[in-house]
Amino acid sequence: MMDATQSEIEEALTCQCGCGLTVHACNHLNCPSGIPLKQEIADELRQGLTRVEVLDHFRLKYGEKILSAPTTTGFNLVAWVTPFAAVLIALLVIILVSRRWRRSGPAAVAPAAAVSNADAKQRAVLETELRRYDG
C-alpha cells in the first residue's frame, strides 16, 4: 500500500502563520510557518515515516490545533455529534408541539360567537353610513 505524499500531509496540517489555510494552500510569500513545516514533512518522509507517524509527530509538537480536520475521539467526538443531535431534538420538539396545537383546535370556537356579534354591530353601522353617503 502506498503511503501519503508530501502534498497530502501538507493538506492534513493547518499553517500556523494565522492565515487559516492548510500548509499546502498557504499563499504567504516566505511564510515563517509554512516553509519550515513543508521542509520538516519532507525530512520525515525521507526517513520513511508513515502518514500516521508524521501527523502524530506534528500533533505532539503543536497540539490538535495543527490538524486541519479534528480527530473523532474524546471531546472532538462530542463536538462532531452535538450539532446533529441538536437538530434531531429540535425536529422532535417541533413535531410534538405541532401535534398538540392541532389537537387544541376546537377550543378556539367559543370566542367566534362574540366576534360575530361585534361584526353584526359593525355591519349595521357601516350600512347606515353607506345609506347616508348614497343619500
Summary of the structure (lengths in Angstrom):
residues: 135
radius of gyration: 33.8
end to end distance: 98.6
largest distance: 105.0
contacts: 300
relative contact order: 0.08
helix: 69%
strand: 3%
